[in-house]
Amino acid sequence: MSNTYNIPTVENATFEEKLDNVTLMLAAIADGFSETADGSGLYFRNPKTLQTINRMGLASKVLDDYSYIIINKETEMTIVVHGTGITGATIDEVAFVNKVGTAETKEYEFIYDGSAWLLGDETVLLSAYGITAGGTAVKDDAITVDETAEAVRYDVLGIDHDIPSDPNFMHTITLCSHDCKAYNGLAYKKPQGLIYVDPTAFPNGLAAGTTYYIIGDHCCYNNTTKEDGSYGFTPTKNVPAGGLVRHTALGVWMSSASAYTKERVLAGTFATYDTVENGRAAIETGLATVETSSGTLIGTVTAETPSYRSAEYLNFTRRNAYGSNEWTKSDERQWMNSDAKKGTDAKDIQLWQSGALGKFDLPGTYNAPGNLYGFDPQMLDVIGEVRKRTFIAPADRSDQAIKYVDTDEKFFALSMLEANLSTTNDGVYENAVDHDGNVKTVPYPYWQRRTTAAERIKYQNGTARHWFLRSPYPSCCSYVRSCTSSGTLGYFHAGDAYGAVDAYNIV
């Protein structure tokens, strides 16, 4: 383990402490980092050093927006037992990395001395390292843990561009993934349900054998009335309060205006799903769509204009087909900030999404760990929240005059402005915002210097990829702005599985 240097921050230091800072800084720098092999970046052995330099307001003396740093991320761990007493062992990788305090490629050997387990000269409890051993240990039994970590590059986007959420701090170093992640796996937000079986409106759910219908008002993908009508279905199984209903055709894009017809909607089918508590399991699919105004009216649905919708338990048809572009509720934001391991919970929901499903959401299908799984805990310990402004589509506004939301963000996607792809999003500067509501109006310094499309291209495994921004397309509830594989501004449906690029701040 590297040393930790508790250097007082400049804004809080006494005069005597400031005098000591120079000596302490030299020691911290010597211990804290070294150049990468090619001399173009910095490898931090002790991220606390980076935080210390930042809190002193001296980060610009060490880093600039041509710098990058290399951190480690654990990718694999194996455990092997040796001896005659223990019969096998399992390991919780997250617990192990958190206990050793760092992610690095290294071998660890635990030896039983006849009365206790030792790691080096230290007596330890296996359980503290996430290790469970079978059998009964005898003297000289051993457990070997081999950890493999990959080196991940993060570019410095700017010094003191972002503003800490905590007013006790002043300085930030913004870092951004050099490469694209999760391409062709993670949707920004996958297609949603159309009808939430609201427990207040439908306390007994939807009964099997009863016909229910919705009215479409400007429900066509292109916001026209060509597909307006009354569309009903009759479930053959009960749908509980808190359940969900989708439709396969409402809100779907067609290549020509003439293809939008009521007949096309009637050819689609309804599907029903269980509650979030029961994992949103499918109840039944393929329920025929009929044109009817007889039965129980659920309400009026529309493409994306709130004034046409009759109740908030009815989603927009475009989100039924293509997902939501609301950043704060996106799958991408949830995944970026999750340290969950690969797999699903007891309800068959991806672990990175477990406990985070909204009323219209269906479980994710991206079977991978959360973005932070295996992340060096020393680095996570120095990362803090910053205040960000993000445009919100008309579909999500409680007041149509307010076009944005300010949120505290830890790991986040970049906006159009921050990546220098546009100035505003329909007049909104999507950028760092202070506690008085003042927003910055310029991109990160990194992108101010790199103004060509080619310099914005992100790669995954050597291939140029599209990557999502957090900026919604201003006039639509399902499109999200993106940086294309050629480095230009684009947009895609939220349900498309394009790449993710995460940013965060040392605070």
PAGU-542150 format. One line per 3 residues: for each residue x, y, z of N, C-alpha, C. Coordinates in steps of 0.05 Angstrom, whole numbers, m for minus. Example, Ala and Ser with C-alpha at 12.3 -4.5 7.8 and 13.67 -1.06 7.14 Angstrom:
2
264,m114,156,246,m90,156,264,m66,156  257,m45,142,273,m21,143,258,1,157 .
END
This chain:
507
17,m24,0,0,0,0,18,25,0  9,45,m15,24,70,m16,17,87,9  35,106,15,30,124,37,7,143,30 .
m6,153,51,m26,174,48,m15,200,60  m17,221,44,m7,247,54,m30,266,59  m34,273,84,m56,290,92,m47,319,91 .
m47,330,67,m39,357,63,m63,376,65  m63,396,82,m86,413,85,m93,427,59  m119,431,53,m126,446,29,m119,475,33 .
m113,488,10,m104,516,11,m125,533,24  m151,529,17,m171,547,27,m177,544,56  m168,521,69,m173,517,97,m147,517,114 .
m124,519,102,m99,515,116,m92,540,133  m79,535,156,m67,557,171,m41,566,157  m29,588,166,m5,597,154,18,577,157 .
19,565,181,40,545,186,36,521,168  11,513,165,6,489,148,13,495,119  8,519,110,16,526,83,46,524,79 .
61,532,99,90,530,97,99,501,94  85,483,107,92,455,106,83,442,80  66,455,65,54,442,42,75,435,20 .
95,452,17,115,447,m4,129,420,2  138,416,26,152,392,33,134,368,30  109,371,40,91,348,38,83,342,9 .
81,363,m8,74,359,m36,96,343,m50  121,350,m44,143,336,m57,143,306,m50  137,300,m24,135,272,m16,112,258,m29 .
89,272,m30,66,260,m42,70,255,m72  82,274,m86,87,270,m114,106,247,m119  127,245,m103,146,223,m106,133,196,m102 .
115,195,m83,101,169,m78,77,165,m96  65,186,m105,39,184,m117,37,175,m145  55,184,m163,51,177,m191,78,177,m206 .
76,166,m230,99,165,m248,89,167,m276  107,172,m295,98,174,m323,92,146,m334  74,145,m353,69,120,m367,94,114,m384 .
95,90,m395,119,80,m409,127,99,m432  106,110,m446,113,127,m469,116,156,m461  113,162,m435,117,189,m425,94,209,m431 .
72,199,m442,50,217,m449,28,218,m428  29,201,m408,8,202,m387,20,197,m360  3,195,m340,11,191,m313,m2,167,m301 .
13,151,m287,3,128,m273,3,135,m243  m21,135,m231,m23,142,m203,m24,117,m186  m3,114,m170,m3,91,m151,m20,97,m127 .
m24,122,m121,m40,130,m98,m60,152,m107  m84,145,m113,m103,166,m122,m108,188,m101  m102,182,m76,m105,202,m55,m87,226,m61 .
m64,220,m73,m46,242,m81,m59,260,m100  m73,249,m119,m87,265,m139,m108,282,m126  m123,271,m107,m143,287,m93,m130,309,m76 .
m107,303,m64,m93,323,m47,m84,346,m65  m72,340,m87,m63,362,m105,m87,378,m114  m109,365,m120,m133,378,m129,m144,397,m108 .
m146,387,m83,m157,403,m62,m140,427,m54  m114,425,m61,m97,448,m57,m99,469,m79  m115,462,m100,m117,480,m122,m93,481,m141 .
m77,459,m140,m52,458,m155,m53,437,m177  m76,427,m184,m78,406,m204,m67,415,m231  m71,441,m237,m62,451,m263,m31,452,m265 .
m17,449,m242,12,449,m242,22,421,m250  4,401,m249,13,374,m255,m1,363,m280  m26,371,m284,m42,361,m306,m52,383,m323 .
m58,377,m348,m73,395,m365,m91,379,m383  m105,392,m402,m124,377,m418,m110,362,m442  m84,359,m441,m71,339,m458,m62,315,m442 .
m68,315,m416,m59,294,m398,m79,271,m398  m70,248,m390,m88,226,m383,m76,211,m360  m92,195,m347,m82,178,m326,m91,149,m331 .
m76,131,m319,m82,103,m322,m90,92,m294  m113,79,m293,m121,66,m268,m125,36,m274  m127,21,m253,m131,m8,m256,m160,m16,m250 .
m169,m36,m264,m196,m47,m260,m194,m77,m260  m202,m89,m238,m201,m118,m235,m220,m132,m255  m209,m151,m270,m225,m165,m290,m229,m194,m285 .
m211,m206,m269,m214,m235,m265,m200,m242,m239  m211,m263,m225,m199,m272,m200,m202,m302,m198  m181,m316,m192,m182,m345,m188,m173,m352,m160 .
m183,m373,m149,m176,m382,m122,m170,m412,m123  m147,m419,m111,m138,m447,m111,m130,m454,m82  m138,m479,m73,m130,m487,m46,m108,m508,m48 .
m91,m509,m28,m69,m528,m26,m69,m540,2  m65,m566,4,m63,m578,31,m82,m601,34  m84,m611,58,m100,m635,63,m125,m630,79 .
m127,m606,91,m150,m601,109,m173,m587,94  m167,m566,79,m188,m552,65,m194,m566,39  m220,m566,32,m228,m581,8,m236,m564,m16 .
m236,m538,m12,m243,m520,m33,m249,m492,m22  m252,m473,m39,m257,m445,m30,m271,m429,m51  m287,m410,m43,m300,m391,m62,m292,m363,m53 .
m296,m344,m71,m287,m317,m65,m307,m297,m76  m313,m277,m60,m329,m254,m69,m309,m233,m79  m308,m229,m105,m287,m212,m117,m289,m183,m107 .
m313,m172,m105,m316,m144,m96,m306,m141,m67  m314,m160,m50,m305,m158,m22,m275,m160,m20  m263,m178,m37,m234,m181,m36,m219,m155,m45 .
m228,m143,m67,m215,m119,m77,m219,m96,m57  m243,m94,m45,m247,m73,m25,m229,m77,m1  m225,m102,7,m209,m107,31,m179,m101,26 .
m168,m110,3,m140,m104,m2,m136,m75,m9  m158,m62,m18,m157,m33,m21,m147,m23,m48  m142,m42,m67,m133,m34,m93,m139,m56,m113 .
m140,m48,m138,m142,m68,m160,m116,m69,m175  m104,m92,m175,m79,m95,m190,m74,m125,m196  m58,m130,m216,m50,m157,m222,m30,m167,m202 .
m38,m186,m186,m21,m194,m163,m31,m221,m153  m12,m236,m141,m19,m261,m128,m18,m257,m97  m38,m268,m84,m40,m266,m55,m41,m295,m44 .
m24,m300,m24,m23,m327,m12,m30,m326,18  m51,m341,25,m59,m343,53,m50,m370,63  m36,m370,86,m25,m395,97,m36,m399,126 .
m44,m423,131,m54,m430,158,m31,m440,175  m26,m427,198,m3,m434,215,m10,m454,237  m34,m465,236,m42,m484,256,m63,m472,275 .
m64,m446,276,m84,m433,294,m98,m409,280  m85,m398,260,m97,m375,246,m87,m373,218  m102,m358,201,m93,m353,174,m75,m328,173 .
m54,m330,157,m35,m308,154,m35,m299,125  m33,m272,121,m27,m261,95,m2,m245,99  21,m256,89,46,m245,96,51,m250,126 .
57,m229,141,61,m232,170,36,m224,186  14,m218,172,m10,m208,185,m30,m230,190  m41,m232,214,m63,m251,219,m89,m240,208 .
m103,m256,193,m127,m245,180,m151,m265,183  m175,m255,178,m199,m271,176,m205,m274,147  m208,m299,137,m215,m303,109,m241,m289,101 .
m260,m289,119,m286,m277,113,m284,m248,107  m264,m234,119,m260,m205,113,m251,m201,85  m240,m221,72,m231,m219,44,m251,m232,25 .
m274,m239,35,m295,m251,19,m289,m280,12  m272,m293,27,m264,m321,22,m279,m340,41  m291,m361,29,m304,m382,45,m290,m408,38 .
m279,m421,58,m264,m446,54,m280,m469,64  m279,m492,49,m292,m516,58,m273,m534,73  m283,m553,89,m266,m570,104,m255,m557,129 .
m236,m570,142,m223,m559,166,m193,m556,161  m184,m531,163,m156,m525,157,m137,m539,177  m114,m548,167,m93,m558,183,m68,m542,177 .
m47,m545,194,m23,m529,190,m11,m533,162  m3,m510,151,10,m508,124,m10,m510,101  m36,m512,107,m55,m509,85,m52,m480,74 .
m58,m477,49,m55,m451,36,m77,m446,16  m83,m420,12,m102,m411,m8,m88,m390,m24  m88,m394,m50,m76,m374,m68,m98,m360,m84 .
m97,m334,m84,m115,m317,m100,m99,m303,m121  m106,m307,m146,m94,m292,m168,m113,m272,m179  m105,m247,m177,m122,m225,m187,m110,m214,m213 .
m127,m210,m233,m118,m198,m258,m133,m171,m261  m118,m150,m268,m130,m124,m272,m121,m113,m299  m139,m98,m311,m132,m84,m337,m127,m55,m332 .
m109,m44,m348,m103,m15,m346,m124,0,m363  m137,20,m351,m158,35,m365,m148,64,m366  m151,76,m390,m142,103,m394,m166,123,m391 .
m161,144,m375,m181,165,m372,m167,192,m379  m179,206,m398,m168,232,m406,m177,254,m388  m160,274,m383,m166,297,m367,m182,317,m385 .
m207,321,m379,m224,340,m394,m220,369,m386  m214,372,m360,m211,400,m351,m205,401,m321  m194,423,m313,m188,428,m285,m207,450,m275 .
m222,445,m254,m241,465,m243,m263,474,m262  m269,457,m282,m291,463,m299,m317,456,m285  m318,432,m274,m342,423,m259,m342,434,m231 .
m365,435,m219,m369,448,m193,m379,427,m173  m364,423,m151,m372,402,m131,m400,408,m120  m415,386,m116,m441,388,m104,m439,397,m75 .
m417,388,m62,m412,396,m34,m399,423,m34  m412,443,m22,m401,471,m22,m375,473,m5  m368,452,10,m343,453,25,m319,450,8 .
m322,442,m17,m300,438,m35,m302,457,m59  m279,463,m70,m277,483,m92,m268,471,m118  m251,451,m118,m236,443,m141,m244,416,m152 .
m241,412,m178,m247,387,m191,m227,381,m213  m223,355,m217,m208,345,m241,m228,327,m255  m236,334,m279,m255,318,m294,m240,298,m312 .
m247,272,m309,m235,251,m325,m257,237,m341  m249,228,m365,m268,215,m383,m255,191,m396  m271,170,m399,m261,146,m412,m250,152,m440 .
m226,143,m445,m215,147,m472,m228,130,m493  m239,107,m484,m251,88,m502,m281,86,m498  m294,75,m518,m323,70,m516,m328,44,m501 .
m349,42,m486,m356,18,m471,m384,8,m478  m389,m17,m473,m416,m29,m473,m429,m27,m500  m414,m25,m522,m427,m22,m548,m442,m48,m556 .
m465,m44,m568,m482,m66,m577,m491,m84,m554  m494,m72,m530,m504,m87,m508,m524,m72,m491  m517,m47,m484,m532,m31,m466,m548,m10,m480 .
m574,m10,m477,m591,12,m488,m590,36,m469  m593,59,m480,m595,83,m463,m620,79,m445  m642,71,m456,m665,62,m441,m682,45,m460 .
m685,19,m453,m698,1,m471,m728,7,m473  m742,m2,m494,m771,3,m497,m786,m4,m471  m807,12,m466,m821,10,m441,m850,0,m446 .
m864,m2,m424,m892,m9,m425,m909,15,m433  m934,10,m441,m952,32,m449,m972,38,m426  m981,18,m412,m1001,22,m391,m990,11,m365 .
m988,28,m345,m981,19,m318,m1008,15,m304  m1012,m9,m293,m1037,m16,m280,m1036,m3,m252  m1043,22,m252,m1041,39,m228,m1058,27,m205 .
m1045,23,m182,m1060,11,m159,m1083,28,m149  m1081,55,m154,m1103,72,m145,m1126,71,m165  m1120,72,m191,m1141,71,m211,m1153,43,m214 .
m1135,23,m211,m1144,m5,m215,m1134,m22,m192  m1146,m18,m168,m1137,m32,m144,m1138,m62,m146  m1156,m72,m163,m1159,m101,m166,m1145,m111,m192 .
m1129,m93,m205,m1116,m100,m229,m1135,m102,m253  m1127,m117,m273,m1143,m122,m297,m1152,m150,m296  m1178,m155,m297,m1189,m181,m294,m1190,m197,m320 .
m1183,m223,m317,m1184,m241,m340,m1213,m242,m351  m1216,m242,m377,m1242,m244,m390,m1256,m217,m393  m1245,m195,m383,m1257,m169,m386,m1243,m154,m408 .
m1258,m140,m425,m1247,m124,m447,m1239,m96,m436  m1215,m88,m442,m1205,m61,m435,m1197,m47,m461  m1200,m21,m461,m1192,m7,m486,m1180,20,m479 .
m1163,30,m498,m1151,56,m497,m1159,72,m521  m1158,98,m518,m1164,116,m541,m1137,128,m550  m1132,128,m575,m1108,140,m586,m1114,168,m596 .
m1100,188,m587,m1103,216,m595,m1076,227,m603  m1072,232,m629,m1046,239,m640,m1025,218,m630  m1033,193,m633,m1016,171,m622,m996,160,m642 .
m998,169,m667,m980,160,m688,m951,169,m682  m931,154,m690,m903,161,m686,m897,189,m694  m909,198,m717,m903,225,m727,m922,246,m716 .
m936,240,m694,m953,258,m680,m978,266,m695  m985,251,m716,m1009,256,m731,m1032,239,m720  m1056,242,m732,m1080,228,m722,m1086,204,m740 .
m1068,196,m758,m1074,175,m777,m1080,148,m763  m1069,144,m740,m1073,119,m726,m1091,121,m702  m1105,144,m700,m1123,148,m677,m1146,129,m678 .
m1155,120,m655,m1178,101,m654,m1181,91,m626  m1199,72,m623,m1204,59,m597,m1194,30,m600  m1175,22,m584,m1162,m4,m587,m1165,m20,m561 .
m1177,m44,m564,m1182,m60,m540,m1168,m86,m540  m1167,m99,m517,m1156,m126,m513,m1170,m139,m490  m1170,m165,m490,m1182,m181,m469,m1162,m201,m458 .
m1151,m195,m434,m1132,m214,m422,m1145,m240,m415  m1131,m262,m417,m1142,m288,m408,m1131,m295,m381  m1112,m279,m371,m1101,m282,m344,m1102,m255,m330 .
m1106,m256,m304,m1107,m231,m288,m1080,m216,m290  m1083,m190,m291,m1059,m173,m290,m1060,m158,m263  m1042,m161,m245,m1044,m149,m218,m1040,m119,m219 .
m1051,m106,m199,m1045,m78,m195,m1015,m75,m193  m1004,m55,m207,m975,m52,m208,m963,m66,m232  m979,m81,m248,m970,m94,m272,m967,m75,m295 .
m961,m86,m318,m954,m70,m342,m966,m82,m367  m973,m64,m386,m983,m73,m412,m968,m59,m434  m959,m74,m454,m946,m62,m478,m962,m69,m503 .
m955,m54,m524,m967,m59,m551,m944,m61,m571  m947,m79,m590,m925,m83,m609,m924,m63,m632  m945,m48,m637,m946,m31,m661,m949,m1,m654 .
m962,6,m633,m966,34,m626,m939,48,m622  m935,70,m636,m911,86,m634,m888,78,m651  m892,58,m668,m871,47,m685,m867,65,m710 .
m842,71,m716,m836,88,m740,m840,72,m765  m851,86,m786,m854,75,m813,m840,93,m832  m830,81,m854,m813,96,m872,m829,115,m890 .
m855,111,m892,m871,129,m909,m896,137,m893  m906,161,m898,m930,171,m884,m954,154,m889  m955,143,m913,m979,127,m921,m980,100,m906 .
m958,92,m893,m957,67,m879,m970,69,m851  m975,93,m842,m988,96,m816,m1018,93,m819  m1029,71,m810,m1057,65,m813,m1068,52,m787 .
m1094,53,m784,m1107,39,m762,m1104,9,m765  m1104,0,m791,m1101,m28,m796,m1074,m39,m786  m1054,m23,m789,m1028,m31,m779,m1028,m35,m749 .
m1041,m16,m735,m1043,m19,m706,m1059,m43,m698  m1081,m48,m712,m1098,m71,m706,m1084,m97,m711  m1064,m97,m728,m1049,m122,m733,m1029,m127,m711 .
m1024,m107,m694,m1006,m110,m671,m1020,m125,m648  m1005,m132,m627,m1017,m146,m605,m1008,m134,m578  m1023,m140,m558,m1017,m131,m530,m1003,m153,m515 .
m986,m145,m496,m973,m164,m478,m976,m153,m450  m978,m171,m430,m981,m163,m403,m958,m174,m386  m951,m158,m364,m929,m165,m347,m936,m162,m318 .
m922,m176,m301,m926,m176,m272,m914,m150,m260  m916,m148,m234,m906,m125,m219,m875,m124,m218  m864,m101,m211,m835,m99,m206,m827,m118,m185 .
m843,m121,m164,m836,m138,m142,m834,m167,m151  m847,m174,m172,m846,m201,m183,m829,m202,m208  m811,m183,m211,m792,m183,m233,m802,m176,m260 .
m826,m164,m262,m838,m158,m288,m839,m182,m306  m844,m205,m295,m846,m229,m311,m869,m227,m331  m865,m237,m355,m886,m237,m375,m910,m255,m366 .
m934,m244,m368,m958,m260,m361,m968,m273,m386  m973,m257,m407,m981,m269,m433,m975,m249,m455  m971,m259,m479,m966,m243,m502,m985,m251,m524 .
m985,m235,m546,m1001,m242,m569,m1031,m237,m566  m1039,m220,m547,m1067,m214,m544,m1077,m196,m567  m1098,m205,m580,m1107,m192,m604,m1117,m163,m598 .
m1111,m145,m617,m1121,m118,m616,m1147,m115,m631  m1167,m105,m618,m1193,m102,m632,m1202,m72,m631  m1216,m64,m651,m1226,m37,m651,m1253,m37,m636 .
m1254,m24,m613,m1278,m25,m597,m1279,m1,m578  m1303,7,m571,m1306,27,m549,m1325,16,m528  m1327,m11,m528,m1342,m25,m508,m1323,m38,m488 .
m1331,m38,m463,m1313,m50,m442,m1305,m28,m423  m1282,m32,m410,m1272,m13,m390,m1251,5,m403  m1256,31,m402,m1237,50,m413,m1214,54,m394 .
m1189,50,m404,m1166,55,m388,m1157,84,m390  m1159,97,m414,m1152,124,m417,m1142,130,m445  m1132,154,m449,m1123,164,m475,m1093,165,m476 .
m1082,153,m498,m1053,153,m502,m1046,171,m525  m1021,180,m526,m1012,197,m547,m982,192,m552  m972,203,m574,m944,198,m582,m924,209,m562 .
m927,236,m555,m908,248,m537,m917,275,m526  m941,284,m533,m950,310,m523,m967,307,m498  m958,317,m475,m972,311,m450,m1001,320,m449 .
m1008,341,m463,m1035,351,m462,m1056,332,m474  m1047,314,m491,m1066,295,m503,m1070,270,m485  m1052,266,m466,m1053,242,m449,m1072,247,m426 .
m1088,226,m419,m1108,230,m399,m1099,224,m370  m1077,209,m367,m1068,201,m340,m1038,195,m341  m1024,199,m319,m996,194,m318,m989,165,m317 .
m1008,147,m312,m1003,119,m313,m1003,108,m342  m1008,126,m361,m1006,119,m390,m980,131,m401  m964,114,m413,m938,123,m424,m943,134,m452 .
m922,146,m464,m924,156,m491,m918,133,m511  m932,133,m533,m930,110,m552,m902,107,m562  m888,130,m566,m860,128,m576,m842,115,m556 .
m847,119,m531,m831,106,m510,m838,76,m508  m863,70,m513,m871,42,m515,m855,27,m536  m850,41,m558,m835,28,m580,m805,31,m578 .
m795,54,m567,m766,59,m570,m752,68,m544  m766,69,m522,m753,77,m497,m753,107,m492  m743,115,m469,m744,142,m460,m717,156,m462 .
m717,182,m468,m692,197,m469,m688,214,m444  m701,207,m422,m698,222,m397,m673,211,m383  m652,228,m382,m626,220,m372,m627,209,m343 .
m642,223,m326,m641,216,m297,m653,188,m292  m669,178,m310,m682,152,m306,m671,131,m326  m649,138,m339,m639,121,m361,m624,96,m350 .
m625,75,m366,m609,51,m360,m579,57,m360  m571,75,m378,m543,81,m380,m532,94,m354  m548,113,m343,m539,126,m318,m538,105,m295 .
m558,88,m294,m559,67,m274,m534,49,m276  m528,40,m300,m506,22,m305,m479,36,m298  m476,61,m307,m451,75,m302,m444,77,m273 .
m464,78,m255,m460,83,m227,m463,57,m210  m464,34,m224,m468,9,m210,m442,m7,m207  m438,m19,m184,m415,m37,m181,m424,m66,m179 .
m448,m72,m188,m459,m99,m187,m443,m118,m205  m441,m143,m196,m428,m163,m212,m447,m173,m234  m436,m188,m252,m452,m199,m274,m473,m219,m263 .
m497,m218,m275,m517,m238,m268,m543,m224,m262  m562,m240,m252,m589,m230,m246,m596,m237,m217  m615,m223,m206,m624,m228,m179,m645,m250,m179 .
m658,m254,m156,m677,m276,m153,m702,m271,m171  m706,m246,m180,m729,m240,m197,m721,m239,m227  m696,m248,m233,m686,m249,m260,m681,m221,m272 .
m676,m201,m255,m669,m174,m263,m639,m171,m262  m627,m159,m283,m599,m154,m283,m590,m140,m257  m568,m149,m245,m560,m139,m219,m555,m109,m220 .
m544,m98,m242,m539,m70,m243,m565,m53,m244  m587,m66,m251,m613,m52,m252,m631,m60,m229  m623,m79,m213,m639,m89,m191,m647,m67,m172 .
m672,m65,m166,m682,m45,m148,m686,m17,m160  m682,m15,m186,m684,11,m199,m704,13,m221  m722,m7,m224,m742,m7,m245,m763,14,m239 .
m770,30,m259,m792,49,m256,m819,36,m264  m840,52,m262,m866,40,m266,m871,30,m295  m857,42,m314,m860,33,m342,m838,15,m351 .
m819,9,m334,m795,m5,m343,m797,m35,m343  m783,m47,m363,m779,m76,m364,m750,m81,m358  m743,m105,m347,m715,m111,m340,m696,m108,m364 .
m672,m100,m358,m651,m98,m378,m642,m126,m387  m630,m127,m410,m620,m152,m421,m589,m151,m424  m576,m130,m415,m548,m128,m417,m535,m144,m395 .
m527,m168,m401,m517,m187,m380,m487,m183,m376  m481,m162,m362,m453,m154,m357,m452,m141,m329  m428,m139,m318,m426,m125,m292,m432,m95,m295 .
m437,m82,m273,m439,m53,m273,m413,m40,m280  m414,m16,m289,m390,m2,m298,m368,m1,m277  m376,0,m251,m356,3,m229,m347,m23,m218 .
m357,m45,m228,m348,m71,m218,m318,m74,m223  m303,m80,m202,m274,m83,m205,m258,m57,m205  m272,m34,m204,m259,m8,m204,m241,m5,m180 .
m218,6,m183,m199,9,m161,m213,24,m138  m216,12,m114,m230,26,m93,m215,51,m83  m189,52,m86,m175,76,m79,m183,100,m97 .
m188,94,m122,m198,115,m140,m227,123,m134  m244,102,m129,m271,108,m122,m273,126,m97  m254,123,m80,m255,137,m54,m250,167,m58 .
m239,176,m80,m233,204,m84,m251,217,m104  m271,203,m113,m290,213,m133,m314,225,m119  m322,249,m128,m345,262,m115,m365,272,m135 .
m388,280,m125,m410,289,m142,m406,318,m150  m416,324,m174,m416,351,m185,m444,358,m194  m449,383,m197,m476,392,m205,m477,396,m235 .
m497,384,m248,m500,384,m277,m528,393,m286  m529,407,m308,m554,415,m320,m559,398,m345  m583,388,m348,m590,371,m371,m618,379,m381 .
m620,381,m407,m646,387,m420,m666,365,m414  m691,372,m411,m712,351,m409,m733,356,m431  m742,334,m443,m761,336,m464,m788,346,m454 .
m804,358,m471,m831,367,m462,m847,346,m448  m843,321,m456,m858,299,m444,m853,296,m414  m831,306,m404,m823,302,m376,m824,328,m359 .
m835,349,m370,m836,374,m355,m861,377,m339  m859,385,m314,m882,392,m299,m891,420,m305  m872,436,m315,m877,464,m324,m863,467,m351 .
m879,471,m372,m867,472,m399,m848,495,m403  m848,514,m385,m830,537,m387,m802,530,m377  m799,508,m362,m774,500,m351,m764,476,m367 .
m742,480,m382,m733,461,m401,m710,443,m391  m702,446,m366,m679,431,m356,m683,422,m328  m665,404,m320,m664,395,m292,m634,396,m283 .
m630,405,m258,m603,405,m246,m601,382,m227  m580,365,m230,m577,341,m214,m548,338,m205  m545,323,m183,m518,316,m174,m510,290,m188 .
m487,291,m200,m478,268,m216,m451,258,m207  m447,232,m206,m421,220,m199,m408,210,m225  m418,189,m237,m410,180,m263,m431,188,m283 .
m424,201,m305,m444,213,m322,m435,213,m351  m454,215,m369,m448,218,m398,m445,248,m403  m430,254,m424,m426,282,m432,m450,293,m447 .
m452,319,m446,m473,333,m462,m462,342,m489  m480,351,m506,m471,362,m532,m452,385,m528  m458,403,m510,m441,427,m505,m414,418,m493 .
m415,401,m474,m390,393,m461,m370,380,m480  m380,366,m500,m363,353,m520,m359,371,m545  m368,396,m543,m365,415,m565,m378,406,m591 .
m401,394,m588,m417,386,m611,m440,405,m617  m446,422,m599,m466,443,m603,m464,462,m580  m476,486,m583,m475,506,m562,m496,502,m541 .
m521,500,m550,m543,495,m531,m561,473,m542  m578,464,m524,m599,445,m532,m626,459,m530  m635,470,m552,m660,486,m553,m658,509,m532 .
m635,522,m532,m631,545,m514,m620,538,m486  m617,513,m480,m608,505,m454,m578,498,m455  m562,510,m438,m534,503,m435,m532,479,m417 .
m525,456,m428,m523,431,m412,m494,429,m402  m490,437,m378,m462,440,m369,m461,441,m339  m437,448,m328,m434,451,m300,m450,475,m290 .
m463,471,m267,m480,493,m256,m473,496,m227  m472,521,m217,m464,526,m189,m489,526,m172  m485,531,m146,m507,529,m126,m527,552,m129 .
m519,573,m143,m537,595,m148,m552,593,m175  m547,570,m189,m560,566,m215,m546,578,m239  m521,588,m235,m506,598,m257,m493,575,m272 .
m497,574,m299,m487,552,m314,m464,561,m333  m445,543,m336,m423,549,m354,m432,546,m383  m420,562,m401,m429,563,m429,m408,554,m449 .
m386,543,m439,m365,534,m457,m359,504,m453  m349,490,m474,m343,462,m471,m320,457,m451  m316,431,m445,m292,424,m430,m267,433,m446 .
m246,442,m433,m221,450,m446,m211,429,m465  m213,404,m458,m204,382,m475,m216,384,m503  m243,390,m504,m256,391,m530,m253,418,m543 .
m246,438,m527,m240,464,m540,m215,462,m557  m196,445,m548,m171,441,m564,m175,421,m586  m193,403,m583,m197,382,m603,m224,387,m616 .
m223,402,m638,m247,412,m650,m256,397,m675  m239,379,m685,m246,365,m709,m262,340,m702  m278,331,m721,m295,307,m717,m278,283,m711 .
m255,281,m725,m238,257,m722,m228,255,m693  m224,278,m679,m214,277,m652,m235,270,m632  m260,269,m640,m282,261,m622,m289,231,m625 .
m277,217,m643,m283,189,m648,m274,173,m624  m292,156,m615,m285,137,m593,m285,108,m605  m267,92,m595,m264,65,m605,m269,45,m584 .
m278,22,m592,m279,m2,m575,m267,m25,m590  m246,m36,m579,m231,m58,m592,m222,m50,m620  m214,m25,m623,m203,m16,m648,m223,m8,m669 .
m248,m9,m663,m269,m2,m682,m283,24,m673  m286,43,m691,m300,68,m685,m329,62,m679  m339,74,m657,m366,68,m648,m383,93,m644 .
m409,90,m647,m428,111,m638,m429,111,m607  m431,134,m595,m434,135,m566,m454,156,m558  m471,148,m538,m492,166,m530,m482,189,m513 .
m494,212,m517,m492,235,m499,m515,233,m479  m515,251,m459,m538,251,m441,m560,270,m451  m555,284,m473,m573,304,m483,m597,292,m498 .
m621,297,m489,m644,287,m505,m647,304,m530  m658,292,m551,m665,307,m575,m688,325,m567  m687,351,m573,m705,370,m560,m735,367,m566 .
m742,357,m589,m770,357,m597,m782,329,m596  m770,310,m582,m778,283,m583,m773,270,m556  m790,250,m549,m788,238,m522,m772,212,m523 .
m763,203,m547,m749,177,m549,m722,179,m563  m715,201,m576,m689,205,m588,m669,216,m568  m644,206,m570,m622,216,m553,m600,225,m572 .
m588,247,m565,m565,257,m581,m541,238,m577  m524,238,m597,m501,220,m596,m478,232,m611  m455,220,m607,m431,225,m624,m428,201,m642 .
m429,205,m667,m429,183,m686,m401,171,m689  m399,149,m703,m373,136,m707,m354,152,m724  m364,174,m736,m346,192,m751,m341,218,m735 .
m351,219,m710,m345,242,m693,m363,265,m696  m386,262,m709,m405,284,m713,m429,280,m695  m445,302,m693,m469,301,m677,m491,285,m691 .
m503,266,m676,m524,250,m687,m546,246,m667  m564,228,m673,m585,220,m654,m595,193,m661  m602,178,m640,m613,151,m643,m635,147,m623 .
m652,126,m628,m672,120,m608,m658,110,m582  m671,116,m560,m660,108,m534,m657,78,m532  m675,63,m545,m674,34,m544,m651,21,m560 .
m637,37,m576,m614,26,m591,m591,21,m572  m577,m1,m578,m554,m9,m560,m528,2,m571  m524,28,m568,m499,40,m576,m481,43,m552 .
m458,56,m556,m438,57,m535,m442,77,m513  m427,72,m491,m427,90,m468,m399,100,m463  m397,126,m456,m372,138,m449,m376,153,m422 .
m362,144,m401,m367,155,m375,m347,176,m367  m356,196,m352,m339,216,m341,m344,218,m311  m325,228,m296,m327,232,m267,m307,252,m258 .
m309,260,m232,m292,281,m222,m277,273,m196  m252,279,m195,m237,279,m170,m244,304,m155  m254,301,m130,m263,325,m115,m248,326,m89 .
END
